Amino acid sequence: MPKVSLDMPNELLSDIKLHVGDDKKFISVADAIRSACRKLLDQLDTIDMRQGRIGGDK
């Protein structure tokens, strides 16, 4: 799997870390970021389909 490096405001990282760990939604910060990216891409696809910019298949 490719690795990506990015700069992120400390406040954003701190907020993400609130949801990471034992008995929380994500097992790691990387897992949280991957999940957020997938959800964002799904939302963008839905918007693009509504606007007629893409068809129903990817």
PyMOL CGO cylinders between C-alpha atoms (Angstrom):
from pymol import cmd
from pymol.cgo import CYLINDER

trace = [
    CYLINDER, 0.00, 0.00, 0.00, 1.43, 3.42, -0.91, 0.3, 1, 1, 1, 1, 1, 1,
    CYLINDER, 1.43, 3.42, -0.91, 2.31, 5.80, 1.89, 0.3, 1, 1, 1, 1, 1, 1,
    CYLINDER, 2.31, 5.80, 1.89, 1.27, 9.44, 1.92, 0.3, 1, 1, 1, 1, 1, 1,
    CYLINDER, 1.27, 9.44, 1.92, 2.79, 12.22, 3.95, 0.3, 1, 1, 1, 1, 1, 1,
    CYLINDER, 2.79, 12.22, 3.95, 0.89, 15.39, 4.75, 0.3, 1, 1, 1, 1, 1, 1,
    CYLINDER, 0.89, 15.39, 4.75, 0.87, 18.41, 7.01, 0.3, 1, 1, 1, 1, 1, 1,
    CYLINDER, 0.87, 18.41, 7.01, -2.14, 18.69, 9.29, 0.3, 1, 1, 1, 1, 1, 1,
    CYLINDER, -2.14, 18.69, 9.29, -3.10, 21.31, 11.87, 0.3, 1, 1, 1, 1, 1, 1,
    CYLINDER, -3.10, 21.31, 11.87, -2.52, 20.05, 15.41, 0.3, 1, 1, 1, 1, 1, 1,
    CYLINDER, -2.52, 20.05, 15.41, -6.14, 20.79, 16.35, 0.3, 1, 1, 1, 1, 1, 1,
    CYLINDER, -6.14, 20.79, 16.35, -7.39, 18.46, 13.61, 0.3, 1, 1, 1, 1, 1, 1,
    CYLINDER, -7.39, 18.46, 13.61, -5.02, 15.68, 14.62, 0.3, 1, 1, 1, 1, 1, 1,
    CYLINDER, -5.02, 15.68, 14.62, -6.03, 16.06, 18.26, 0.3, 1, 1, 1, 1, 1, 1,
    CYLINDER, -6.03, 16.06, 18.26, -9.70, 15.77, 17.31, 0.3, 1, 1, 1, 1, 1, 1,
    CYLINDER, -9.70, 15.77, 17.31, -9.02, 12.63, 15.26, 0.3, 1, 1, 1, 1, 1, 1,
    CYLINDER, -9.02, 12.63, 15.26, -7.10, 11.05, 18.14, 0.3, 1, 1, 1, 1, 1, 1,
    CYLINDER, -7.10, 11.05, 18.14, -10.20, 11.38, 20.35, 0.3, 1, 1, 1, 1, 1, 1,
    CYLINDER, -10.20, 11.38, 20.35, -11.75, 8.63, 18.21, 0.3, 1, 1, 1, 1, 1, 1,
    CYLINDER, -11.75, 8.63, 18.21, -8.72, 6.30, 18.09, 0.3, 1, 1, 1, 1, 1, 1,
    CYLINDER, -8.72, 6.30, 18.09, -7.83, 3.54, 20.52, 0.3, 1, 1, 1, 1, 1, 1,
    CYLINDER, -7.83, 3.54, 20.52, -9.26, 0.67, 22.51, 0.3, 1, 1, 1, 1, 1, 1,
    CYLINDER, -9.26, 0.67, 22.51, -13.07, 0.69, 22.59, 0.3, 1, 1, 1, 1, 1, 1,
    CYLINDER, -13.07, 0.69, 22.59, -13.23, 3.59, 20.12, 0.3, 1, 1, 1, 1, 1, 1,
    CYLINDER, -13.23, 3.59, 20.12, -14.25, 3.72, 16.47, 0.3, 1, 1, 1, 1, 1, 1,
    CYLINDER, -14.25, 3.72, 16.47, -10.78, 3.50, 14.87, 0.3, 1, 1, 1, 1, 1, 1,
    CYLINDER, -10.78, 3.50, 14.87, -7.73, 1.38, 15.65, 0.3, 1, 1, 1, 1, 1, 1,
    CYLINDER, -7.73, 1.38, 15.65, -5.23, 3.97, 14.43, 0.3, 1, 1, 1, 1, 1, 1,
    CYLINDER, -5.23, 3.97, 14.43, -4.94, 7.51, 13.10, 0.3, 1, 1, 1, 1, 1, 1,
    CYLINDER, -4.94, 7.51, 13.10, -4.18, 6.05, 9.67, 0.3, 1, 1, 1, 1, 1, 1,
    CYLINDER, -4.18, 6.05, 9.67, -7.39, 3.98, 9.84, 0.3, 1, 1, 1, 1, 1, 1,
    CYLINDER, -7.39, 3.98, 9.84, -9.39, 7.09, 10.74, 0.3, 1, 1, 1, 1, 1, 1,
    CYLINDER, -9.39, 7.09, 10.74, -7.90, 9.11, 7.87, 0.3, 1, 1, 1, 1, 1, 1,
    CYLINDER, -7.90, 9.11, 7.87, -8.48, 6.28, 5.34, 0.3, 1, 1, 1, 1, 1, 1,
    CYLINDER, -8.48, 6.28, 5.34, -12.10, 5.97, 6.46, 0.3, 1, 1, 1, 1, 1, 1,
    CYLINDER, -12.10, 5.97, 6.46, -12.64, 9.72, 6.24, 0.3, 1, 1, 1, 1, 1, 1,
    CYLINDER, -12.64, 9.72, 6.24, -11.16, 9.81, 2.73, 0.3, 1, 1, 1, 1, 1, 1,
    CYLINDER, -11.16, 9.81, 2.73, -13.39, 6.95, 1.57, 0.3, 1, 1, 1, 1, 1, 1,
    CYLINDER, -13.39, 6.95, 1.57, -16.48, 8.65, 2.98, 0.3, 1, 1, 1, 1, 1, 1,
    CYLINDER, -16.48, 8.65, 2.98, -15.54, 11.98, 1.37, 0.3, 1, 1, 1, 1, 1, 1,
    CYLINDER, -15.54, 11.98, 1.37, -15.00, 10.31, -2.02, 0.3, 1, 1, 1, 1, 1, 1,
    CYLINDER, -15.00, 10.31, -2.02, -18.39, 8.58, -1.77, 0.3, 1, 1, 1, 1, 1, 1,
    CYLINDER, -18.39, 8.58, -1.77, -20.03, 11.92, -0.99, 0.3, 1, 1, 1, 1, 1, 1,
    CYLINDER, -20.03, 11.92, -0.99, -18.26, 13.62, -3.91, 0.3, 1, 1, 1, 1, 1, 1,
    CYLINDER, -18.26, 13.62, -3.91, -19.36, 10.80, -6.26, 0.3, 1, 1, 1, 1, 1, 1,
    CYLINDER, -19.36, 10.80, -6.26, -22.97, 11.28, -5.11, 0.3, 1, 1, 1, 1, 1, 1,
    CYLINDER, -22.97, 11.28, -5.11, -22.76, 15.03, -5.73, 0.3, 1, 1, 1, 1, 1, 1,
    CYLINDER, -22.76, 15.03, -5.73, -21.17, 14.48, -9.16, 0.3, 1, 1, 1, 1, 1, 1,
    CYLINDER, -21.17, 14.48, -9.16, -23.91, 12.02, -10.14, 0.3, 1, 1, 1, 1, 1, 1,
    CYLINDER, -23.91, 12.02, -10.14, -26.63, 14.47, -9.05, 0.3, 1, 1, 1, 1, 1, 1,
    CYLINDER, -26.63, 14.47, -9.05, -24.97, 17.21, -11.08, 0.3, 1, 1, 1, 1, 1, 1,
    CYLINDER, -24.97, 17.21, -11.08, -24.65, 14.93, -14.11, 0.3, 1, 1, 1, 1, 1, 1,
    CYLINDER, -24.65, 14.93, -14.11, -20.85, 15.09, -14.12, 0.3, 1, 1, 1, 1, 1, 1,
    CYLINDER, -20.85, 15.09, -14.12, -20.39, 11.29, -13.92, 0.3, 1, 1, 1, 1, 1, 1,
    CYLINDER, -20.39, 11.29, -13.92, -22.51, 8.25, -14.65, 0.3, 1, 1, 1, 1, 1, 1,
    CYLINDER, -22.51, 8.25, -14.65, -23.58, 5.62, -12.15, 0.3, 1, 1, 1, 1, 1, 1,
    CYLINDER, -23.58, 5.62, -12.15, -20.44, 3.50, -12.58, 0.3, 1, 1, 1, 1, 1, 1,
    CYLINDER, -20.44, 3.50, -12.58, -16.90, 4.41, -11.53, 0.3, 1, 1, 1, 1, 1, 1,
]
cmd.load_cgo(trace, "trace")
